[in-house]
Amino acid sequence: MDLGNQQRIKDLCDQYGNEDLIVVLGGAEAEASGLAAETVATGDPTFAGPLAGVPLGLKAYHMFELKDEVDPAVYDEQVGMMEMVLDVDAIKAEVETYRAQ
């Protein structure tokens, strides 16, 4: 997760609190998606960005996990192709790991 996105998420938490916020991820790799989920939950593990040492406690979901919550036509148009070529199960499992902590 780049430093700009970290700052935007931190600002939203400062403005709205973290009780009603979730983060929706769209990364193409399990490891990158997991790192982003960890960053918004417990802080930036690389200690390089605005969330270094800042545990926001946010829950992150990958877009693949929200398939049933989205209009099927929109999902197919925006995500469907990626679902066919990426390791969906690995991505979902990695993100879920950080939500369960």
Backbone hydrogen bonds in HBPLUS format (Angstrom, degrees):
<---DONOR---> <-ACCEPTOR-->    atom                        ^
c    i                          cat <-CA-CA->   ^        H-A-AA   ^      H-
h    n   atom  resd res      DA  || num        DHA   H-A  angle D-A-AA Bond
n    s   type  num  typ     dist DA aas  dist angle  dist       angle   num
A0006-GLN N   A0002-ASP O   3.07 MM   4  6.39 156.4  2.13 150.0 157.4     1
A0007-GLN N   A0003-LEU O   3.02 MM   4  6.25 157.1  2.08 145.1 150.5     2
A0008-ARG N   A0004-GLY O   2.98 MM   4  6.28 157.6  2.04 147.7 154.0     3
A0009-ILE N   A0005-ASN O   2.96 MM   4  6.15 164.4  1.99 153.9 157.1     4
A0010-LYS N   A0006-GLN O   2.95 MM   4  6.15 160.4  1.99 149.2 155.2     5
A0011-ASP N   A0007-GLN O   2.85 MM   4  6.03 161.7  1.88 152.3 157.2     6
A0012-LEU N   A0008-ARG O   2.97 MM   4  6.22 155.7  2.03 147.1 153.4     7
A0013-CYS N   A0009-ILE O   3.00 MM   4  6.27 156.5  2.06 149.3 155.3     8
A0014-ASP N   A0010-LYS O   2.91 MM   4  6.18 154.0  1.98 149.3 157.1     9
A0015-GLN N   A0011-ASP O   2.91 MM   4  6.12 149.2  2.01 145.3 153.9    10
A0016-TYR N   A0012-LEU O   2.76 MM   4  5.84 166.4  1.78 155.0 158.5    11
A0017-GLY N   A0013-CYS O   2.72 MM   4  4.51 141.7  1.86 125.6 133.1    12
A0023-VAL N   A0059-LYS O   2.97 MM  36  6.34 157.3  2.03 150.0 155.6    13
A0061-TYR N   A0023-VAL O   2.84 MM  38  6.24 158.5  1.88 168.2 175.5    14
A0025-LEU N   A0061-TYR O   2.75 MM  36  6.01 164.9  1.77 152.4 157.7    15
A0063-MET N   A0025-LEU O   2.88 MM  38  5.90 147.1  1.99 154.6 157.2    16
A0033-SER N   A0029-GLU O   3.05 MM   4  6.18 159.4  2.09 150.3 156.6    17
A0034-GLY N   A0030-ALA O   2.84 MM   4  6.01 155.9  1.90 152.3 159.5    18
A0035-LEU N   A0031-GLU O   2.92 MM   4  6.13 154.9  1.99 147.1 153.8    19
A0036-ALA N   A0032-ALA O   3.06 MM   4  6.28 155.5  2.12 144.6 150.6    20
A0037-ALA N   A0033-SER O   2.95 MM   4  6.19 156.8  2.00 146.0 152.7    21
A0038-GLU N   A0034-GLY O   2.84 MM   4  6.05 158.4  1.89 150.6 156.6    22
A0039-THR N   A0035-LEU O   2.93 MM   4  6.08 154.2  2.00 143.3 150.5    23
A0040-VAL N   A0036-ALA O   3.18 MM   4  6.48 158.4  2.23 151.5 154.5    24
A0041-ALA N   A0037-ALA O   3.15 MM   4  6.22 132.4  2.38 138.3 150.9    25
A0041-ALA N   A0038-GLU O   3.19 MM   3  5.08 132.0  2.43  93.9 107.2    26
A0042-THR N   A0038-GLU O   2.78 MM   4  5.71 165.5  1.80 158.2 161.5    27
A0043-GLY N   A0039-THR O   3.06 MM   4  4.40 134.0  2.28 111.4 121.3    28
A0058-LEU N   A0040-VAL O   3.13 MM  18  5.54 155.0  2.19 140.5 133.5    29
A0057-GLY N   A0041-ALA O   2.90 MM  16  4.22 149.7  1.99 122.8 126.1    30
A0044-ASP N   A0051-LEU O   2.81 MM   7  5.13 157.4  1.86 108.1 116.0    31
A0047-PHE N   A0044-ASP O   3.06 MM   3  5.38 160.6  2.10 111.7 117.9    32
A0052-ALA N   A0049-GLY O   2.99 MM   3  5.42 160.5  2.03 122.1 122.4    33
A0054-VAL N   A0051-LEU O   3.03 MM   3  4.80 164.5  2.05 121.1 117.3    34
A0065-GLU N   A0062-HIS O   2.78 MM   3  5.41 140.3  1.94 118.4 129.1    35
A0066-LEU N   A0063-MET O   3.01 MM   3  5.20 148.0  2.12 104.6 114.5    36
A0069-GLU N   A0066-LEU O   2.85 MM   3  5.27 155.3  1.91 117.3 125.7    37
A0070-VAL N   A0067-LYS O   3.38 MM   3  5.64 170.2  2.39 111.2 113.9    38
A0074-VAL N   A0071-ASP O   3.04 MM   3  5.36 117.8  2.44 107.8 122.6    39
A0075-TYR N   A0071-ASP O   2.92 MM   4  6.17 166.2  1.94 162.7 167.3    40
A0076-ASP N   A0072-PRO O   2.93 MM   4  6.03 168.9  1.94 147.4 150.8    41
A0077-GLU N   A0073-ALA O   3.05 MM   4  6.15 156.8  2.10 141.0 147.5    42
A0078-GLN N   A0074-VAL O   2.89 MM   4  6.00 160.7  1.93 154.8 159.7    43
A0079-VAL N   A0075-TYR O   2.67 MM   4  5.30 161.0  1.70 154.6 159.4    44
A0080-GLY N   A0075-TYR O   3.02 MM   5  6.14 139.5  2.19 140.2 142.9    45
A0082-MET N   A0079-VAL O   2.99 MM   3  5.49 115.6  2.42 113.9 129.2    46
A0083-GLU N   A0079-VAL O   3.06 MM   4  6.29 151.8  2.14 156.1 164.5    47
A0084-MET N   A0081-MET O   3.08 MM   3  5.34 137.4  2.27 100.8 112.3    48
A0085-VAL N   A0082-MET O   3.14 MM   3  5.31 139.2  2.31 101.3 112.1    49
A0086-LEU N   A0082-MET O   3.01 MM   4  5.94 141.8  2.16 159.9 165.3    50
A0088-VAL N   A0086-LEU O   3.04 MM   2  5.59 123.7  2.37 106.6  90.7    51
A0091-ILE N   A0087-ASP O   3.11 MM   4  6.37 161.4  2.14 155.6 161.2    52
A0092-LYS N   A0088-VAL O   2.92 MM   4  6.11 170.4  1.93 158.6 161.0    53
A0093-ALA N   A0089-ASP O   2.96 MM   4  6.05 160.9  2.00 146.1 151.7    54
A0094-GLU N   A0090-ALA O   3.00 MM   4  6.10 158.5  2.05 146.1 151.7    55
A0095-VAL N   A0091-ILE O   3.11 MM   4  6.32 167.1  2.12 155.9 158.4    56
A0096-GLU N   A0092-LYS O   2.97 MM   4  6.04 161.3  2.01 148.9 154.8    57
A0097-THR N   A0093-ALA O   3.09 MM   4  6.23 140.9  2.25 141.0 150.1    58
A0098-TYR N   A0095-VAL O   3.18 MM   3  5.67 128.5  2.45 108.4 118.9    59
A0099-ARG N   A0095-VAL O   3.34 MM   4  6.71 143.1  2.49 143.0 153.3    60
A0099-ARG N   A0096-GLU O   3.14 MM   3  5.00 124.6  2.46  93.2 107.8    61
A0100-ALA N   A0096-GLU O   3.00 MM   4  6.17 146.5  2.12 151.7 159.5    62
